């Protein structure tokens, strides 16, 4: 799951690469990643507000993708 967090962070923007080691040091899991707040980002050394906003927006998109995926799965399971 740690690698999933790294991949998710790296996939947001090029500048996010500098924060991966901080997320790893904090032991952030995939589930925690989807629930991060601005103060959590500060604990992971993301202190620039613009970077925080970009990460939060990216995570919001990821949350919608995950939600849509599971919604689609539920609908297709009931087809047959």
DAFEN-V485328 format. One line per field, one symbol per residue. ss: DSSP state (2 for helix, 1 for strand, 0 for the rest). phi: phi as a letter, one per 20 degrees, with the letter a starting at -180 (. if undefined). psi: psi as a letter, one per 40 degrees, with the letter a starting at -180 (. if undefined). Layout:
ss: ???
phi: ???
psi: ???
This chain:
ss: 02222222220002222222222222000222200002222220000022222222222222222222222222222000
phi: .fffffffffffbgffgfegfffffemfegffgfdfdffffffemedfgffgffffffffffffffffgffffffffefd
psi: ddddddddddecideedeeddddddefhiddddeeiiddddddeegehddddddddddddddddddddddddddddded.
